[in-house]
């Protein structure tokens, strides 16, 4: 897909893609982590019924599970 969406805030990408964007997946580390910062697009790929956004936060911080 077009590289223009890479690292774009997820909200802006969904606005630009409109109805073409039919699903979104969130990338995150394994374990207990909190996403910090903006949710950004990592890539856009073709899915069976439209386009899928793959997104992740700018950084992740561990959640203390004590």
C-alpha positions as a printed Julia matrix, in Angstrom:
66×3 Matrix{Float64}:
   0.0    0.0    0.0
   1.02   3.62  -0.38
   3.77   4.67   2.06
   1.98   8.0    2.66
   0.12   6.37   5.57
   3.22   5.13   7.42
   3.44   6.68  10.91
   0.36   8.83  10.26
  -1.96   9.2   13.26
  -4.58   6.46  13.02
  -7.51   8.91  13.18
  -6.23  10.86  10.16
  -5.65   7.67   8.14
  -9.17   6.41   8.85
 -10.59   9.79   7.81
  -8.67   9.67   4.53
  -9.59   6.04   3.78
 -13.25   6.41   4.75
 -15.41   3.39   3.99
 -12.46   1.58   2.36
 -11.04   0.93   5.84
 -12.99  -2.08   7.09
 -10.8   -3.32   9.95
  -7.9   -2.45  12.21
  -5.35  -4.52  14.12
  -3.32  -3.26  17.04
   0.3   -4.37  17.42
   1.48  -4.59  21.03
   4.14  -6.34  23.07
   3.36  -9.58  24.9
   2.53  -9.1   28.56
   1.11  -6.19  30.56
   1.93  -2.95  28.78
   0.19   0.39  28.4
   0.29   2.2   25.08
   1.62   5.76  25.4
   1.39   8.58  22.88
  -0.5    8.57  19.63
  -1.8    5.5   17.9
   0.01   5.46  14.55
  -0.37   3.51  11.32
   2.36   0.97  10.65
   0.92  -0.23   7.37
  -2.25  -0.52   5.34
  -2.96  -3.79   3.6
  -5.63  -5.25   1.39
  -8.12  -7.45   3.26
 -10.9   -9.66   1.92
 -13.57  -6.95   2.26
 -11.56  -3.7    2.06
  -8.44  -2.26   3.66
  -6.98  -3.14   7.04
  -4.92  -0.78   9.19
  -2.09  -2.19  11.25
  -1.37   0.28  14.06
   0.66   0.66  17.23
   1.33   3.26  19.89
   4.41   5.48  19.82
   5.78   3.62  22.83
   4.75   1.15  25.52
   5.36   1.21  29.26
   5.14  -1.83  31.53
   2.19  -2.06  33.89
   3.22  -2.92  37.42
   1.26  -6.03  38.37
   1.99  -6.07  42.11
